[in-house]
Amino acid sequence: MADLISLISNEIADKVESVIKIKELLKLKEDYPYESQLEDSIKLITQGHTILKSWMSLFKKTKQAIEDENGDKWEFQIPPFKQRIEHMIIVLEDMNKVTEYLKKFFAFLGPNL
């Protein structure tokens, strides 16, 4: 069971990583207005964060439902997949903070940022 959960978790994490490329997320593109780039980045970060938080929430609810139904503890090693997802959530939260500060700088300094 742990292998299946790890596989699902890794697929979700890999998909989020493939869509949200941190190195290119805030890189300036000459032919695209920076305000639009920033808004697109914020949307991607928010979507990725929502997906990862939803996966963790669903996992916890399912685990609790199984334990409540069977009366037994659902015992197996889960930390490796959980650590990766939680780390990604923290990184996306930090990236969201960065984009919010960039929005404030942009509003304060205007398009010459």
C-alpha positions in Angstrom: 0.0 0.0 0.0 2.8 2.4 0.8 4.3 1.8 -2.6 1.0 2.8 -4.3 0.7 5.9 -2.2 4.3 6.9 -2.9 3.8 6.4 -6.6 0.6 8.5 -6.7 2.3 11.2 -4.6 5.4 11.3 -6.8 3.3 11.6 -9.9 1.4 14.5 -8.4 4.7 16.2 -7.3 6.4 15.5 -10.6 3.5 17.1 -12.5 3.5 20.2 -10.3 7.3 20.4 -10.8 7.0 20.1 -14.6 4.4 22.9 -14.8 6.0 25.2 -12.3 9.6 25.6 -13.3 11.2 27.7 -10.5 14.2 28.8 -12.6 11.9 30.2 -15.3 9.0 31.4 -13.2 10.1 35.0 -12.6 12.5 35.3 -15.6 11.7 38.4 -17.7 10.5 37.8 -21.2 11.0 40.8 -23.5 7.8 40.3 -25.6 5.5 39.9 -22.6 4.6 42.6 -20.1 6.0 42.0 -16.7 2.7 42.6 -14.9 1.1 39.8 -16.9 4.1 37.5 -16.3 3.8 38.1 -12.6 0.1 37.4 -12.6 0.6 34.2 -14.6 3.3 33.2 -12.1 1.0 33.9 -9.1 -1.7 31.7 -10.8 0.7 28.8 -11.3 2.0 29.0 -7.8 -1.5 29.1 -6.3 -2.7 26.2 -8.4 0.3 24.1 -7.5 -0.1 24.9 -3.8 -3.8 24.1 -3.9 -3.1 20.7 -5.6 -0.5 19.7 -3.1 -2.5 20.8 -0.1 -5.6 19.0 -1.5 -3.5 15.8 -1.9 -2.3 15.9 1.7 -5.8 16.7 3.0 -7.3 13.9 1.0 -4.6 11.4 2.1 -5.3 12.4 5.8 -9.1 12.1 5.4 -8.8 8.7 3.7 -6.4 7.4 6.3 -8.7 8.5 9.1 -11.7 7.0 7.4 -10.0 3.6 7.0 -8.8 3.7 10.6 -12.3 4.6 11.8 -13.9 1.9 9.7 -11.5 -0.9 10.6 -10.6 0.2 14.1 -7.0 -0.5 13.4 -4.2 1.9 13.0 -3.0 2.4 9.4 0.6 1.6 9.9 3.3 1.9 7.3 6.1 4.2 6.4 4.8 7.4 4.8 7.5 10.1 5.6 9.4 10.0 2.3 6.4 11.0 0.1 5.0 13.3 2.8 8.3 15.1 3.2 8.6 15.9 -0.5 5.0 17.2 -0.7 5.4 19.3 2.4 8.7 20.7 1.2 7.1 21.7 -2.1 4.2 23.3 -0.2 6.6 25.4 1.8 8.6 26.4 -1.3 5.4 27.5 -3.1 4.3 29.4 -0.1 7.7 31.2 -0.1 7.4 31.8 -3.8 3.9 33.3 -3.3 5.4 35.7 -0.8 8.1 36.7 -3.3 5.5 37.4 -6.0 3.5 39.5 -3.5 6.5 41.6 -2.7 7.3 42.0 -6.4 3.7 43.2 -7.0 4.2 45.8 -4.2 7.5 46.9 -5.7 5.9 47.1 -9.1 3.0 49.2 -7.8 5.5 51.5 -6.0 8.1 51.9 -8.7 6.0 51.5 -11.8 7.0 49.8 -15.0 10.6 50.9 -14.6 11.2 48.1 -12.1 
